[in-house]
Amino acid sequence: MDNDTVLTTGNIKIDNWIEREIQLNILHEELLEQRESLLKNTKNYFQEQSTRLGPGSSFRPDITNNATLRNRSLLEDIECLEDKIDQDINKVDTSRFITLKNNYWSMVKGLLPIWEETVGMSTKDLKSSPQPRRRRTPQANRRIT
């Protein structure tokens, strides 16, 4: 293949992707319009029902308001928990925790040779063998806004 053929093929693929992207954007806009129309119709329906049935009826026109309030409350609870987690992460370790941590690592260092004997490996063998990939820990202070 010469360079002109490769460029033409590449341009055709790019043109196809751009055309598909435009189609998807148009479809997305249509879906948004339909959603908006349905929301307006639902709101109008609730308003008509509440005026037709009058006050004190068993019909609940405030269903969407209740859901909005509930969702807002849940979001506030989530933000409160995120703040509490951030505070707990940034806390200075207590002396008791530091002592427990030091005792744990002392025990691990003391038992490591016994474990190596039992398994038949040394830490040098472990370091030279391929390590499994570790998953990244999520950022504690990452927020979705």
Buried (B, 14 or more C-beta within 10 A) or exposed (E): EEEEEEEEEEEEEEEEEEEEEEEEEEEEEEEEEEEEEEEEEEEEEBEEEBEEEEEEEEEEBEEEEEEEEEEEEEEEEEEEEBEEEEEEEEEEEEEEEEEEEEEEEEEEEEEEEEEBEEEEEEEEEEEEEEEEEEEEEEEEEEEEE
